[in-house]
Amino acid sequence: MMIEKESSVPEEPGRVSLFGIPYVVGDLEGVSRALAEKAVRADAPYLVAHSDVHVLTRMLRDPEYGEGLRRFDAICPDGMPLVWLLRRKEAPAQRLYGPDMMEWMWRRSAAFGLRHFLLGGSPEAVRLLQERLHARYPGAVVAGQYCPPMPPWPDGEDERILRQLRESRAHCVWVALGCPRQERWLYRHRDELPPAVYFGVGAAFNFHAGLVRQAPPWVRRHGLEWLFRLCCEPRRLFRRYLAHNCLFLWYLMTRKV
């Protein structure tokens, strides 16, 4: 008997505010299980954002982006600095890292009966991602995939994506269009999305596909993943981390957490 499909309503994870933004608090196991149960029962789109310092500072600096993210159903602390701030408020917070949550869901796909949709990434990344995850978790079902072209998108691209999502009947939709594009696409199309749980997971496709090296666990635990990634991709990430890490320190000094 699969206890994951019992008829009780899944408990909604708790929230604690940082800079007026409600973050989910809890451990990976408990929060992921609640989201998996929600996915198999979904009667409306449920949007999940994974927020690190970069996402947080964008929300505070860009009113349109911040208002859009507040329409998400769950904002998970995806970076250790946010976890540490939540713990200072005596919240039982743990890092809810997008790639880890994705792997948790795939590992338990057969038990919950989950169907997955992969939206974004390059064709190579999606191919390798499926090969690796299916080798590890053969019970996982990919109900569909779509790799949009580089922006600007041609006319009708949004409707093509929405049509494939509707036809797939997926429970979990993994969106890897990059930040802030993936979050903007989700909140702008929320009213058109079919029922499912939607996860904005950024670089998770490339990590799991083995195309981008992931920081070692001890680096992640100590909040230094940004430095590791900067050393790996300095030209692409230098301006992002310089700007948003400095903004984060400024907000810590000038705003109420």
HELIX and SHEET records of a PDB file:
HELIX    1   1 ILE A    3  LYS A    5  5                                   3    
HELIX    2   2 LEU A   28  ARG A   41  1                                  14    
HELIX    3   3 VAL A   53  ARG A   61  1                                   9    
HELIX    4   4 PRO A   63  LEU A   69  1                                   7    
HELIX    5   5 MET A   80  ARG A   88  1                                   9    
HELIX    6   6 GLY A   98  ARG A  107  1                                  10    
HELIX    7   7 SER A  109  PHE A  112  1                                   4    
HELIX    8   8 PRO A  123  ARG A  136  1                                  14    
HELIX    9   9 GLU A  157  SER A  168  1                                  12    
HELIX   10  10 ARG A  181  ARG A  188  1                                   8    
HELIX   11  11 ARG A  190  GLU A  192  5                                   3    
HELIX   12  12 ALA A  204  ALA A  209  1                                   6    
HELIX   13  13 PRO A  217  ARG A  221  1                                   5    
HELIX   14  14 GLU A  225  CYS A  232  1                                   8    
HELIX   15  15 PRO A  234  THR A  254  1                                  21    
SHEET    1   A 2 GLY A  14  LEU A  18  0                                        
SHEET    2   A 2 ILE A  21  VAL A  25 -1                                        
SHEET    1   B 6 ALA A  74  PRO A  77  0                                        
SHEET    2   B 6 PRO A  45  SER A  51  1                                        
SHEET    3   B 6 ALA A 196  GLY A 200  1                                        
SHEET    4   B 6 CYS A 172  ALA A 176  1                                        
SHEET    5   B 6 ARG A 115  GLY A 120  1                                        
SHEET    6   B 6 VAL A 141  TYR A 146  1                                        
END                                                                             
